[in-house]
C-alpha cells in the first residue's frame, strides 16, 4: 500500500508542509485542493487559532475545525486569503481591460 506524502519546502530552516500545487491559481490545471495538513500548516505559520482564523476568513471556528478535521474542503477563496495572510502568495491584480474581456466570453 502506497502512502501519499506532502512535498516540503524549507523556509528559514523550518519545514513547511504546503504542497506547491495548492499555491497555484484555481484555473491552473495543476492546482490541487489543499488537504488537512496544508490547512493546519498554513494556520500554524500564521499563528492563527480557529477563532482568529474564522474572523479573518469570515467563517465560524466550527468551519475551521471542519477544514482541519477533513470533514469539509476549504473553499478556494478562503484558502487564497489565508495564503495571502501568511505571505505565501501575492494578491492577483487584474487590469480593468482583462476583466472586461473575461466578461465578454
Buried (B, 14 or more C-beta within 10 A) or exposed (E): EEEEEBEEEEEEEEEBBBBEBBBBEEEEEEBEEBBBBBBBBBBEBBEBEBEBBBEBBEBEBEBBEBBBEEEEBBBBEBBBBBBEBBEBBEEEEEEEEEEEEEEEE
